[in-house]
């Protein structure tokens, strides 16, 4: 099997964090239109309508397809129609005005994992190109500081000029490959939309990578993706092809200390540590997860030469009580509740709006799980956990079914699976990775002269690994499951974590 000669990237949701802005602009447009002209029609639903009818498609196709799903037909109009005109083009132009307003008022963030993959492709001599049905590619890339990153760009403006059909037709992808002078069979496609994955699967490309940032991995897989990841940080080049980066395939951090140390020369260091499964072994009863004297001593020693913070899914007071080092910074409840020396305290305001939803889900889960021996619901301040370590194996699927149903009915929460636990958190753009960035700001460490470490063991730690994928060092504590990970190194157990922290302290002291 020959290696890749090029990788072709979609833009929104793959390169830049703008897919959510598109979704909100579409929702505002269609909700306003339906309320005024088709009262009684259900509102535009981002989870279903956006993905099925507009995601990844040219703007006017999105208008036409969504309206058709509601049995509504409008005149086509022309691209020159004023925004808001009651035509397909007029509504599409109104959405474009809203999106451009958003770009002007908000920073556009490229995904660190995507930048890390682009760096690896450059180093390997593999060409890259961008394709997107958006007519705003120049503005988005400019706002993200990526105007010069893609020599070949086929966007919505080019599509209109050339009369190219939208996805799921692969024409736009074929045009990008042709502009590079590379056959589709030598190219990989990277897409986050179902229509885009379908196009890649039809187009005769070497690999189709689906990016499931919104819990739509099954849909992307069914659409024909060869590999589905949560973030491109979970990919690596292997034999000239894109492959999953998995826990058991990651290099051991202790064995790579010399390489890690070279990155620290002349840098300030910040170390972020998960608690359960990282600083203390996973135990049957969470109240028994005691920090060993040796681990506390290693953390204390490291904190004398580096900034150290504990980032945990536990409630803030809970994790502070276990670690008992008052000069550290702490983030509890997956980062929604933070504290530090001299009485510093910060509660993420957006988390408060989800407290009623968490109360409701807690009650419903306790009722639904009451008949399953061993299942336990643990309510935390800004999240909850469903533990099933003591549930009979044949009943585990029922626990998962109940959790998924309650979370889906609630609508304001999301669930992720961990080590015999389901973590239920607010459906908000806040997680351990965002908490790491906030703490770096608080500590005055948000600069190019800083190397940030994050050590964790569970799926909730992956958000932090993704945030640090390009400029930081993610280290995951392995378990028996060989899942994909955005970390760059791994350790075998908690004892290895203690050795690494002590060794890192020695090197920094020197």
KEFI-453421 format. One line per field, with one value per residue (C-alpha): residue number from 1; residue in three letters; x, y, z. Coordinates in pm, 1 decimal. Layout:
BEGIN
resi (NUM ...) .
resn (ALA ...) .
x (X ...) .
y (Y ...) .
z (Z ...) .
This chain:
BEGIN
resi (1 2 3 4 5 6 7 8 9 10 11 12 13 14 15 16 17 18 19 20 21 22 23 24 25 26 27 28 29 30 31 32 33 34 35 36 37 38 39 40 41 42 43 44 45 46 47 48 49 50 51 52 53 54 55 56 57 58 59 60 61 62 63 64 65 66 67 68 69 70 71 72 73 74 75 76 77 78 79 80 81 82 83 84 85 86 87 88 89 90 91 92 93 94 95 96 97 98 99 100 101 102 103 104 105 106 107 108 109 110 111 112 113 114 115 116 117 118 119 120 121 122 123 124 125 126 127 128 129 130 131 132 133 134 135 136 137 138 139 140 141 142 143 144 145 146 147 148 149 150 151 152 153 154 155 156 157 158 159 160 161 162 163 164 165 166 167 168 169 170 171 172 173 174 175 176 177 178 179 180 181 182 183 184 185 186 187 188 189 190 191 192 193 194 195 196 197 198 199 200 201 202 203 204 205 206 207 208 209 210 211 212 213 214 215 216 217 218 219 220 221 222 223 224 225 226 227 228 229 230 231 232 233 234 235 236 237 238 239 240 241 242 243 244 245 246 247 248 249 250 251 252 253 254 255 256 257 258 259 260 261 262 263 264 265 266 267 268 269 270 271 272 273 274 275 276 277 278 279 280 281 282 283 284 285 286 287 288 289 290 291 292 293 294 295 296 297 298 299 300 301 302 303 304 305 306 307 308 309 310 311 312 313 314 315 316 317 318 319 320 321 322 323 324 325 326 327 328 329 330 331 332 333 334 335 336 337 338 339 340 341 342 343 344 345 346 347 348 349 350 351 352 353 354 355 356 357 358 359 360 361 362 363 364 365 366 367 368 369 370 371 372 373 374 375 376 377 378 379 380 381 382 383 384 385 386 387 388 389 390 391 392 393 394 395 396 397 398 399 400 401 402 403 404 405 406 407 408 409 410 411 412 413 414 415 416 417 418 419 420 421 422 423 424 425 426 427 428 429 430 431 432 433 434 435 436 437 438 439 440 441 442 443 444 445 446 447 448 449 450 451 452 453 454 455 456 457 458 459 460 461 462 463 464 465 466 467 468 469 470 471 472 473 474 475 476 477 478 479 480 481 482 483 484 485 486 487 488 489 490 491 492 493 494 495 496 497 498 499 500 501 502 503 504 505 506 507 508 509 510) .
resn (UNK UNK UNK UNK UNK UNK UNK UNK UNK UNK UNK UNK UNK UNK UNK UNK UNK UNK UNK UNK UNK UNK UNK UNK UNK UNK UNK UNK UNK UNK UNK UNK UNK UNK UNK UNK UNK UNK UNK UNK UNK UNK UNK UNK UNK UNK UNK UNK UNK UNK UNK UNK UNK UNK UNK UNK UNK UNK UNK UNK UNK UNK UNK UNK UNK UNK UNK UNK UNK UNK UNK UNK UNK UNK UNK UNK UNK UNK UNK UNK UNK UNK UNK UNK UNK UNK UNK UNK UNK UNK UNK UNK UNK UNK UNK UNK UNK UNK UNK UNK UNK UNK UNK UNK UNK UNK UNK UNK UNK UNK UNK UNK UNK UNK UNK UNK UNK UNK UNK UNK UNK UNK UNK UNK UNK UNK UNK UNK UNK UNK UNK UNK UNK UNK UNK UNK UNK UNK UNK UNK UNK UNK UNK UNK UNK UNK UNK UNK UNK UNK UNK UNK UNK UNK UNK UNK UNK UNK UNK UNK UNK UNK UNK UNK UNK UNK UNK UNK UNK UNK UNK UNK UNK UNK UNK UNK UNK UNK UNK UNK UNK UNK UNK UNK UNK UNK UNK UNK UNK UNK UNK UNK UNK UNK UNK UNK UNK UNK UNK UNK UNK UNK UNK UNK UNK UNK UNK UNK UNK UNK UNK UNK UNK UNK UNK UNK UNK UNK UNK UNK UNK UNK UNK UNK UNK UNK UNK UNK UNK UNK UNK UNK UNK UNK UNK UNK UNK UNK UNK UNK UNK UNK UNK UNK UNK UNK UNK UNK UNK UNK UNK UNK UNK UNK UNK UNK UNK UNK UNK UNK UNK UNK UNK UNK UNK UNK UNK UNK UNK UNK UNK UNK UNK UNK UNK UNK UNK UNK UNK UNK UNK UNK UNK UNK UNK UNK UNK UNK UNK UNK UNK UNK UNK UNK UNK UNK UNK UNK UNK UNK UNK UNK UNK UNK UNK UNK UNK UNK UNK UNK UNK UNK UNK UNK UNK UNK UNK UNK UNK UNK UNK UNK UNK UNK UNK UNK UNK UNK UNK UNK UNK UNK UNK UNK UNK UNK UNK UNK UNK UNK UNK UNK UNK UNK UNK UNK UNK UNK UNK UNK UNK UNK UNK UNK UNK UNK UNK UNK UNK UNK UNK UNK UNK UNK UNK UNK UNK UNK UNK UNK UNK UNK UNK UNK UNK UNK UNK UNK UNK UNK UNK UNK UNK UNK UNK UNK UNK UNK UNK UNK UNK UNK UNK UNK UNK UNK UNK UNK UNK UNK UNK UNK UNK UNK UNK UNK UNK UNK UNK UNK UNK UNK UNK UNK UNK UNK UNK UNK UNK UNK UNK UNK UNK UNK UNK UNK UNK UNK UNK UNK UNK UNK UNK UNK UNK UNK UNK UNK UNK UNK UNK UNK UNK UNK UNK UNK UNK UNK UNK UNK UNK UNK UNK UNK UNK UNK UNK UNK UNK UNK UNK UNK UNK UNK UNK UNK UNK UNK UNK UNK UNK UNK UNK UNK UNK UNK UNK UNK UNK UNK UNK UNK UNK UNK UNK UNK UNK UNK UNK UNK UNK UNK UNK UNK UNK UNK UNK UNK UNK UNK UNK UNK UNK UNK UNK UNK UNK UNK UNK UNK) .
x (0.0 159.9 190.9 -20.7 89.6 -169.5 -430.6 -734.9 -907.8 -1256.1 -1252.5 -1534.5 -1517.0 -1197.3 -944.8 -1127.0 -1373.1 -1646.5 -1898.8 -2089.6 -2107.6 -2254.5 -2508.0 -2619.1 -2649.1 -2863.7 -3083.2 -3140.4 -3232.1 -3474.3 -3637.2 -3712.3 -3846.8 -4066.5 -4207.9 -4305.4 -4428.2 -4506.2 -4625.2 -4659.5 -4365.6 -4102.4 -3788.1 -3467.7 -3282.6 -2904.0 -2856.3 -3070.2 -3165.6 -2820.5 -2637.8 -2891.2 -2987.3 -2720.2 -2388.0 -2115.8 -2342.9 -2334.2 -2545.7 -2837.3 -2850.3 -2881.8 -3174.9 -3349.4 -3296.4 -3410.8 -3724.4 -3805.0 -3781.2 -4069.5 -4266.2 -4190.4 -4101.0 -3965.7 -3868.2 -3497.2 -3423.6 -3071.5 -2745.9 -2801.8 -3120.5 -3109.0 -3060.5 -3397.7 -3577.3 -3826.9 -3631.0 -3380.2 -3097.1 -3235.4 -3248.7 -2903.8 -2763.6 -2920.3 -2745.0 -2416.3 -2454.7 -2507.2 -2202.3 -1974.7 -2094.7 -1988.9 -1640.5 -1596.1 -1692.5 -1524.9 -1177.7 -1148.4 -954.1 -775.2 -778.3 -435.3 -462.5 -516.0 -213.8 -6.0 -112.1 -36.6 311.5 366.8 249.6 481.8 773.1 690.4 664.3 292.8 97.5 -217.1 -516.7 -840.2 -1190.0 -1505.8 -1850.4 -1821.3 -1781.8 -1611.6 -1293.2 -1060.7 -1213.7 -1211.8 -854.5 -738.5 -900.5 -737.4 -392.5 -383.2 -404.0 -71.1 -110.8 -295.0 -159.3 -461.8 -809.4 -1134.5 -1415.3 -1775.7 -1674.6 -1481.4 -1770.1 -2013.3 -1782.2 -1724.1 -2079.7 -1965.2 -2231.1 -2221.1 -2161.3 -2231.4 -2096.0 -1713.0 -1653.9 -1502.7 -1258.8 -1161.1 -1091.7 -859.4 -668.4 -645.2 -507.2 -231.8 -166.6 -227.3 -469.0 -755.0 -621.2 -312.8 -507.6 -682.3 -996.7 -1066.4 -1431.3 -1668.3 -1998.9 -2189.4 -2237.9 -1862.5 -1773.2 -2023.2 -1854.4 -1509.5 -1629.9 -1770.7 -1467.9 -1210.5 -979.7 -716.5 -857.0 -1159.6 -1120.1 -1430.4 -1398.3 -1674.9 -1659.9 -2033.9 -2088.0 -2178.4 -1915.2 -2169.5 -2318.8 -1975.3 -1881.7 -2206.0 -2141.8 -1820.5 -1535.9 -1230.6 -1126.4 -1334.5 -1166.2 -1279.4 -985.6 -700.8 -457.2 -562.1 -395.9 -37.0 151.1 236.9 403.0 292.8 -75.2 -295.0 -349.1 -495.1 -270.3 -362.2 -269.6 -68.4 121.1 236.0 601.4 671.1 728.3 996.6 1192.9 1163.5 1274.1 1578.3 1363.5 1114.3 1393.4 1524.7 1188.6 1219.6 1548.1 1500.4 1128.0 897.9 702.6 342.0 216.6 -153.8 -253.0 -573.7 -641.9 -823.1 -625.4 -331.6 -219.9 -417.7 -518.9 -877.9 -1059.9 -1405.2 -1504.6 -1403.8 -1367.9 -1074.6 -864.1 -597.4 -285.8 29.9 301.5 546.7 317.3 246.5 620.5 684.0 414.3 544.8 901.3 790.1 580.6 899.4 1038.6 723.0 365.6 142.0 -237.3 -479.0 -766.7 -1032.9 -1388.7 -1433.1 -1590.9 -1337.3 -1341.0 -1313.4 -994.6 -838.5 -899.0 -719.2 -411.4 -369.1 -118.9 -252.8 -7.8 -133.0 -414.1 -716.3 -994.4 -1287.2 -1603.7 -1412.3 -1295.6 -1621.9 -1502.5 -1145.0 -941.6 -584.5 -355.9 -451.0 -821.6 -841.9 -1167.3 -1335.7 -1666.5 -1742.8 -2070.4 -2203.9 -2208.8 -2472.1 -2736.0 -2715.8 -2781.3 -3159.5 -3087.9 -2839.3 -3092.9 -3354.8 -3116.8 -2996.6 -3351.5 -3446.3 -3127.1 -3165.8 -3521.6 -3439.7 -3129.7 -3279.1 -3364.1 -3009.1 -2794.0 -2455.1 -2548.2 -2483.6 -2545.7 -2296.5 -2411.1 -2136.1 -2173.0 -2153.2 -2175.2 -2281.8 -2138.3 -2308.7 -2086.0 -2137.0 -1820.0 -2031.4 -2304.2 -2333.7 -2181.7 -2513.8 -2674.4 -2407.6 -2578.5 -2900.2 -2714.0 -2574.5 -2919.2 -3072.7 -2796.0 -2822.8 -3202.1 -3206.4 -2934.1 -3104.4 -3441.2 -3278.5 -3116.6 -2882.1 -2630.2 -2384.9 -2245.9 -1905.4 -1787.1 -1493.0 -1357.0 -1679.2 -1841.7 -2048.5 -1969.9 -2267.5 -2170.5 -2326.3 -2353.4 -2128.5 -1796.2 -1616.1 -1409.7 -1073.0 -893.5 -1064.2 -980.8 -612.4 -614.5 -789.2 -534.3 -242.9 -388.2 -434.0 -78.1 66.6 186.6 1.7 315.2 552.4 816.5 601.2 572.9 257.5 224.1 -104.6 -118.5 -446.5 -592.9 -953.6 -1164.7 -1245.8 -872.2 -866.4 -1002.7 -684.2 -463.7 -632.1 -581.0 -208.5 -165.2 66.2 257.6 224.7 300.4 12.9 85.7 -182.9 -184.6 -262.8 -528.9 -626.8 -847.4 -643.0 -850.2 -746.1 -580.1 -458.3 -172.3 186.6 333.9 204.2 283.7 189.5 52.0 34.0 377.9 524.2 354.9 529.8 866.1 809.6 711.7 1015.3 1244.0 1100.5 1160.6 1525.4 1584.0 1424.1 1623.4 1936.5) .
y (0.0 327.6 632.0 945.7 1230.2 1480.1 1538.3 1752.2 1932.4 2070.6 2399.7 2460.9 2210.4 2053.7 2338.0 2615.7 2615.6 2785.7 2505.8 2608.8 2967.4 2843.8 2633.2 2926.5 3154.4 2895.9 2852.7 3226.8 3252.5 2960.9 3017.7 3377.6 3275.8 2995.3 3206.9 3484.2 3282.3 2928.4 2959.1 2621.3 2461.3 2321.9 2528.9 2449.7 2184.0 2205.3 1840.8 1702.4 1965.9 2122.8 1794.9 1646.0 1940.6 2215.4 2096.2 2093.1 2209.3 2529.7 2799.2 2798.8 2418.6 2428.3 2671.1 2468.3 2131.3 2243.5 2412.7 2102.4 1891.3 2103.6 2086.9 2452.1 2573.5 2919.8 3085.6 3044.4 3413.8 3524.8 3566.1 3942.9 3924.8 4148.8 3962.9 3860.2 3853.9 3566.2 3357.2 3079.0 3317.1 3598.0 3376.8 3237.2 3589.0 3682.1 3387.4 3501.4 3849.5 3694.2 3470.2 3752.2 3961.3 3676.1 3660.1 4033.3 4012.3 3687.3 3529.2 3236.4 2951.3 2685.6 2344.2 2266.2 1902.4 2008.8 2239.9 1955.4 1726.4 1997.2 2032.1 1656.2 1651.5 1939.9 1759.4 1442.9 1632.5 1554.4 1827.7 1982.8 2162.6 2312.6 2262.8 2419.9 2514.6 2834.6 3163.6 3309.4 3101.5 3400.3 3584.2 3277.9 3176.7 3535.9 3567.2 3237.2 3345.0 3070.3 3269.8 3133.9 2774.6 2638.1 2713.9 2539.9 2647.2 2550.1 2739.3 2840.0 3129.4 2895.2 2646.8 2914.3 3030.9 2677.4 2555.9 2273.6 2069.1 2055.3 1758.4 1467.5 1508.4 1486.7 1751.9 2008.5 1749.2 1637.4 2000.8 2036.8 1720.0 1830.5 2170.4 1988.5 1764.2 1453.2 1168.5 1112.0 759.4 922.4 1165.9 1147.0 1347.9 1498.3 1589.9 1648.1 1648.9 1336.6 1477.7 1538.7 1186.4 1050.6 1259.3 1133.7 772.8 818.8 998.8 718.8 867.2 665.2 740.8 922.7 1056.6 1158.1 1412.5 1355.1 1660.9 1646.4 1282.7 1180.9 909.7 641.4 859.6 933.0 566.8 470.5 736.4 560.1 698.9 472.7 623.0 833.2 1049.4 1312.4 1534.8 1520.1 1499.9 1132.8 1071.3 999.9 913.3 545.1 413.0 722.4 671.0 822.4 590.6 609.0 706.7 454.1 413.4 97.2 240.2 560.9 594.6 559.6 899.8 770.8 622.0 950.8 1182.0 1299.1 1410.2 1572.5 1752.3 1904.0 2076.6 2237.4 2417.9 2787.0 2742.8 2792.5 2480.4 2428.0 2083.4 1992.6 1669.0 1468.3 1293.5 956.7 702.7 942.6 1048.3 776.5 431.4 368.6 209.7 63.5 336.5 691.0 790.6 547.7 715.8 831.3 1012.1 827.3 1005.4 943.9 1101.0 1402.6 1450.5 1430.6 1689.9 1915.1 1895.1 1965.7 2263.3 2433.5 2453.4 2455.7 2576.8 2282.4 2251.3 1963.9 1929.8 1679.7 1572.3 1559.9 1849.3 2116.2 2070.5 1695.2 1702.3 1978.6 1759.9 1464.3 1653.8 1889.6 2126.1 2476.7 2651.7 2465.6 2568.1 2339.3 2293.2 2077.7 1963.6 1928.0 2289.0 2465.6 2546.1 2668.9 2786.1 2878.5 3035.1 3346.3 3276.2 3298.0 3145.6 3137.3 2976.7 2954.3 3143.8 2944.2 2635.0 2781.6 2783.1 2401.8 2332.4 2272.7 2032.6 1842.5 1827.3 1686.0 1429.2 1319.7 1249.0 1061.6 854.5 757.9 642.7 456.7 285.4 193.4 -156.4 -234.9 -364.2 -191.2 116.0 442.8 807.8 1056.4 1418.2 1678.5 2055.1 2101.7 1742.7 1396.4 1048.7 713.6 439.5 81.1 -92.7 -324.8 -388.2 -740.5 -760.9 -856.7 -538.6 -292.4 -236.4 -144.5 116.0 270.1 271.4 451.6 712.3 783.6 813.1 1048.7 1270.2 1279.9 1371.7 1642.4 1816.9 2038.1 1773.3 1533.7 1200.9 1042.1 697.7 647.2 365.6 196.2 538.9 770.7 1138.2 1366.1 1728.8 2050.7 2075.1 2379.9 2469.3 2418.1 2120.9 2030.6 2173.9 2510.8 2500.2 2447.3 2753.6 2960.9 2856.9 2932.9 3283.0 3315.6 3201.0 3437.8 3141.1 3191.8 3253.1 3095.7 3058.6 2806.5 2429.4 2288.9 1923.6 1745.7 1400.2 1207.8 864.1 893.8 1012.6 1343.0 1419.3 1399.3 1755.5 1877.5 1659.0 1813.6 2169.1 2101.2 1886.5 2125.4 2323.4 2116.2 1763.7 1525.5 1207.5 942.4 666.8 344.9 90.6 -235.0 -63.6 33.9 340.5 634.6 924.5 1276.3 1235.8 1215.1 986.9 723.8 577.4 234.0 318.0 559.2 450.5 553.7 893.8 941.1 852.9 1094.4 1384.0 1323.6 1295.3 1611.2 1797.1 1682.2 1801.6 2138.9 2182.8 2132.2) .
z (0.0 -112.0 111.8 81.4 -140.6 -15.3 253.2 170.2 459.4 499.8 695.2 944.0 1228.9 1093.1 1075.3 1257.8 1545.8 1341.1 1286.5 1600.2 1473.3 1144.6 1334.5 1549.7 1245.1 1067.9 1375.4 1411.9 1043.1 1027.2 1366.7 1270.2 931.6 1065.2 1347.3 1104.4 806.7 928.6 1287.6 1455.4 1276.9 1519.3 1567.0 1379.6 1579.4 1574.0 1671.7 1387.4 1129.0 1106.3 1056.0 815.9 598.5 596.4 741.8 476.2 192.7 -13.4 151.5 -91.7 -97.3 281.0 266.9 -0.6 169.5 513.7 381.8 176.2 494.4 630.3 305.3 221.6 -126.5 -205.0 -530.6 -601.1 -654.3 -747.8 -555.2 -576.7 -364.5 -58.3 270.9 407.5 73.2 73.8 -171.7 -129.0 -212.7 3.5 312.2 236.5 209.4 543.2 706.3 553.1 703.0 1048.4 1012.6 897.8 1190.9 1418.9 1259.2 1310.1 1677.5 1786.5 1766.2 1526.6 1683.9 1479.6 1645.4 1801.1 1692.0 1332.4 1345.6 1489.8 1203.9 946.5 1098.1 1070.9 708.0 620.7 782.0 584.5 254.0 209.6 31.8 179.4 34.0 162.9 26.6 166.6 45.0 249.9 62.3 368.4 357.9 311.8 609.4 834.6 752.9 790.9 1133.5 1236.0 1113.1 848.0 524.0 400.2 518.2 211.2 -135.2 -287.6 -174.4 -344.1 -169.8 -225.2 -448.1 -678.3 -671.1 -788.7 -1067.6 -1195.2 -1139.8 -910.0 -728.4 -349.8 -124.7 -121.4 -475.0 -455.6 -726.3 -488.4 -353.6 -702.5 -795.2 -494.8 -586.7 -950.2 -846.0 -655.6 -956.7 -744.7 -817.4 -568.0 -505.6 -349.0 -129.0 207.2 286.7 630.5 697.3 989.0 796.5 696.4 345.5 319.7 431.1 178.4 -91.0 6.6 4.6 -346.7 -479.5 -494.1 -228.2 -45.5 301.1 439.0 792.8 987.9 1270.1 1526.8 1748.8 1823.0 1924.9 1568.7 1527.3 1432.7 1158.0 1008.7 1022.4 847.9 582.3 480.6 694.0 714.2 1048.9 1289.0 1554.6 1802.3 1708.7 1458.8 1749.3 1762.0 1424.2 1331.8 1016.7 999.6 685.2 496.2 586.6 854.5 1151.4 1500.5 1787.9 2060.2 2426.1 2377.3 2081.7 2251.2 2356.0 2727.1 2889.0 3128.9 2840.3 2649.8 2930.2 2737.5 2443.6 2680.5 2867.5 2544.1 2495.5 2839.3 2781.5 2857.1 2923.3 3216.8 3307.5 3415.0 3517.7 3530.4 3702.1 3704.8 4036.7 4019.2 3817.2 3784.4 4133.1 4311.5 4181.8 4076.4 4372.7 4426.3 4671.5 4559.8 4927.8 4954.0 4680.4 4925.4 4801.8 4905.9 5102.5 4818.9 4558.4 4779.6 4832.1 4455.2 4385.7 4663.2 4530.1 4172.6 4284.0 4408.0 4052.9 3835.6 3851.6 3949.4 3937.6 4001.5 3751.5 3852.4 3792.9 4170.2 4355.7 4440.6 4819.6 4773.6 4567.3 4781.7 5088.3 4931.8 4808.5 5108.3 4945.5 4991.0 4759.6 4448.6 4215.0 4182.8 3927.9 4039.7 3859.9 3531.5 3559.8 3643.8 3998.8 4061.0 4358.5 4446.4 4706.6 4905.4 4877.5 4497.3 4370.8 4031.1 3939.4 3566.8 3537.1 3242.9 3464.9 3697.5 3422.9 3405.7 3773.7 3726.7 3438.7 3656.7 3940.7 3703.2 3552.7 3896.4 4010.8 3694.8 3691.6 4055.5 3987.3 3664.3 3806.5 4142.4 4018.8 3902.6 4192.3 4213.7 4008.0 4190.1 4100.9 4247.0 4224.2 4209.2 4198.3 3822.0 3699.2 3802.9 3768.2 3719.8 3865.5 3751.4 3872.1 4089.2 3831.6 3687.6 3340.6 3181.0 3322.0 3202.2 2867.3 3049.3 3255.5 2937.9 2776.3 3075.4 3087.3 2714.5 2729.8 3029.0 2881.7 2539.5 2694.9 2905.4 2607.6 2811.0 2914.6 2752.0 2870.2 2818.8 2921.1 3153.4 3369.7 3482.0 3505.8 3289.0 3341.2 3276.1 3223.3 3090.4 2713.7 2716.4 2563.1 2892.4 3000.2 3148.5 2844.9 2884.4 3254.7 3169.2 2942.0 3210.9 3472.6 3239.5 3205.6 3581.6 3646.7 3385.4 3180.5 2849.8 2643.8 2394.2 2666.3 2855.3 2818.0 2975.6 3077.9 3137.5 3297.0 3304.0 3253.8 3139.4 2847.1 3020.9 3017.9 2638.9 2617.5 2786.4 2563.9 2257.9 2382.3 2433.9 2122.4 1942.0 2202.8 2520.2 2639.1 2707.7 2901.7 2949.1 3211.1 3026.6 3108.7 2940.7 2682.3 2377.3 2286.0 2071.4 2249.9 2175.6 2425.8 2299.3 2565.3 2807.5 3149.2 3278.4 3623.9 3916.1 4040.6 3704.0 3741.7 4076.4 3921.9 3634.2 3862.8 4083.6 3780.4 3626.6 3953.6 3960.3 3605.1 3667.3 3989.0 3781.2) .
